[in-house]
Amino acid sequence: MPFNINKFKYNLKKAVWKRNPIVRILQTKNYTTKKLVIGQINGDGFAKDWVTVDYSHSDFNVDLNSNYKFSFANDSMELLYTAHCLEHLFEEKAQYLLKESFRILKSGGKMRIEVPDVEKVVDHYQKQSSEYLNEFNKRYGYMCNVLGYDKKYLASHIGLLGTISNYFDDGVDYQIPVYVAKEQCDQYLSSNSLDSFCEWCVNLQTKEQLKSPGHKTYLYFDKLKKMLKSEGFKNIKEVDFGESSFDEFSLNGENNSTISEKPHRRFYSLYIEAEKE
């Protein structure tokens, strides 16, 4: 493979600047800013003063599907943020993450969560909305035309299946959707509850596929609200893209001090905020 100078420069910049522990100590005031983002690597365009937790390349590397405990004291954080992370965890581990989040938040601390909303995805699929078709045609067009996967993944129901349940193939850094024929998907969707349909989608993964960091938990407002309430969170509200009930969350500004949420996920995401009283 020929030497790529631009890729070399990019990786060098990440190692020297974006992921350098000394730089991160300065940016986070020795990790004392009391702002924690869960499921976020360093050097990925996030506000620099937030302490990061993820599987790798973060300030604190944690396998969130393991038996862990955050290395932060009780009542030590003021703000928690996580986007498109909970759906990658087994449901009991997603619940545990909320438990740990409540533990480390101060009284008056606030949490903002973004996840795929299965109610919205089903609605967009059934309406065959332009947002749905454009997003998933692009996503799975790349998977088929560039990565070489079977053209069957271009069918319109794959966006629905893949949002609820996907996995990573060995050596392929891409979320591969589970697959059944459209007729089977539509029949199961129409004849079952939303929860039963989503559980069926997750169970289409093999045991090996479930070991990968793909999607394995499905969420919607009432379900996530119940999970938050069970850990003690109060003032649980659904909000919109770029909007917050709390002034402390600075979103989508023009500089590196704000949280940049991804516009292409807006149509199928749930944004929910909660507080520890």
N, C-alpha and C positions, 0 to 999 in steps of 0.2 A: 504494500500500500504506500503510495507516495506521501512524502512529508507535507503536511498542511500547516503553513505558517500562521494562518488566522486561528485555527483550532488550538495551536500551541500557545499563542498569545492569550486566548480566552482562558485556557486551563491555568496558565501561569497567573493571570489576573485573579482568578478564583482562589488559587492557593496562597498567593502573596497578600491579597487585599480582602476579598470577600469572605474567606474562610480561615483567616489567620487568627488564632486564639488571642494574640496580643491586641490586634485591632478590635476584635469583638469585646474584649475587656473594656477598652476605651469607649466603644460605642454604647455599651450597656451599663457603663459606670460600675464595672466589676459585677455585672449581673444583678444590680440593685434597683433597676428602674421600676420594678414591681408590675411589669407588663410582660405577659407570657403568651406566646403563640404556639399552639400545639399542632403538629403535622406540617411543619414548615422548615425547609432547609435554609442555610445561610447562602446569601448571594443570589437569591431568586426574586429580587425586586421588592422585597417587603421592607417596611419601615425599619430602619437600622437599630433603633433603640429597644426593640422588643427582643426579649430572650426567647430562643427557639428550642423546641423539642421535636425530634423526629427520629426515624429509624437510623439515619446516618447523616453526616455533613451538617449537623446542627450543634448548638452549644451544649446540649445534653442529649446524647443518643440513647433512645429508649425503644425497645420493641413493645409497642402498645398492645400487642396480642399476647404478651408474656405475663408472668406474675411479677409485677414491678411495683415500686412506690416512687412517686416523684421525689426528687432530692431537694424539696423545698419545704420550709417549715410551715406548720399550721398558721393560717391567718397572715400570710406573708405577701400575697399578691393583691393588687387593686383591679387589674384588668386581665381577662382571659379572652383569647380569640382562637377560633378554629374554623377552617373552611375545607369542606370536602375531605374530611378525615374520618368521621365516625362510621361512615358506610363501609370503610375498609376493615373494620374490626368485627369480630364475632359479637353478637348482641350482648352477651354478658360482659365482654370487655368494653363495649361502648358504654354500658351502664356504669362499669367500674371507673372509666375515665371521668364521667360526670361526678362520681363520688369523690375521686381524688381532687377534681377541680373545686368542688365545694369545700373540701378540707383546707386547701391552700389559699382560698380567697379570704380576704379580710371581711369583716362586717361592713356592708355597704359596697362590697366589691361587685363587679359586673362581668357578665360573660356574653359574648356574641358568637353564634354558631351559624354556619352555612352548610347545608347538606342538599343532595338531590331530593326533591319532593316527589314521591311516587304518585301522589294524587295529581300533581300538575303534569307529570310525564304521561300518565294514562290519558288525561284529558287532551293533551296536545296530539298524542298518537291517534286517538279516536277522531279528532277533528282534522288530522293530517295538516296541521298548521304549517305555515311557511317557515317559522322559526325551527320547528322540529325537523322538517325535511332538509332544510339548508344545513343545520348543524350536523346531523348524522350522515347525510350524504357526503359531506366533506370528510368527516371523521373516518367513516368506514370505506370511503373511496380511497383514501390514503392507505388504509390497512390492506385493501385488496390490490390496488394498482402499484403501490410502491413496495409493500412488505410481502406481497405475493400470496395473500390468503384467498380462499375460494370466493368467487363472485356471489355465492349464496348470501354472504353477509351484507350485500347491498339491498336486500329486501327491506321494505319500510318498517317492519315490526322489530328489526334488530336494534334500533335505537331504544325502544322500550325495554327489550330483554337485557341489553347491555348496560343500561343505566342501573338496573336493579341487581344484575348478577354478571360479573366478569372476572377474569383471571389473567395472569401473565404466563405465557409460554416460556420455557427455558430459553434464555439467550435473547428474548425479544422484549424490549422495554416499551410495551404497549398493552393497553387493556383490551383483551380479547373477549367479546361477548359470548355468552352461552348461546346455543343454537337449538331450535326446533323449527319445524315448518310453520309458516304463517297461519295456516288453517288450524293447526293444533294450538298455537298461541291464542288466536282469537276465540276459539271454542272454550279454552280454559278461563280466559279473561271474562267472558260473558256469563259463564255458569258458576263462578265462584266469587267469594268475597275478595276484597283487595288484599287482605292479609294472606288468605290462602293462595291467591295467585302469586304474590311475592315470595312466599315460602317455597312454592313450587319452582319458581325461577332460580332461587338460590340452590335448591336441591338438584338442579340440573348439573351443577358442578360435581366433579369427582372429588374424592378425598384428597388426591394430590393437588388438584386445582384449588381447593379451599385453603391449602397451605400457602398459596401465593398471596401477595398483598392486593388482591382485587376487591371487588364489592361483594360483601356477604351479609350486610345488614341494610334493611330498607326502613325509611323514615318518612313520616308526614307529621303535620302539626300536632294533632291530638296525641299521637304516640310519643313524640319527643317531649311534649309538655308533661305528659304523665311521668316519663322517665326523670325529668328535671324536678318535678314536684316531689317524687319519692326520695330524692336526696336532700330536700329542704329548700330548694330555690323558690323565690317568690317573684312577683311582678313579671310573670312570663308573658311575653308578647311576640306576635309575628310582626315583623317590620319589612321594609322593602329594600331592594338593592340601593346602596348608597345613602340610606336613611337610618337614623338611630334615635332611640328614645333617650340616649345618654350622651351628653356633650363630650365625655371623655373619649369616645370613639371618633377619631378623625378619619374620614373616609374619602378616597378618590380625589385627593388634591393633586396639585401639579408638582409636588416636590417629594423627596424621599422620606419625609417625616409623617406621611399619612399612609393608611392602609389602602392598597389598590385591589379592589375586587374585580373579578373578571366578567366583563359585560356579556360574553357569549354564553355564560352559564345562568344568566338572569332569568330566562323564561322557564327554566325547570328547577330552580333552586328555592329552598325554604330558608329564610333568614329569621332567626329567632333570638331574642335577648332575654336575659334573666338576671336576677340580683340575689345576693346573699344579705339578708337583713341583719 
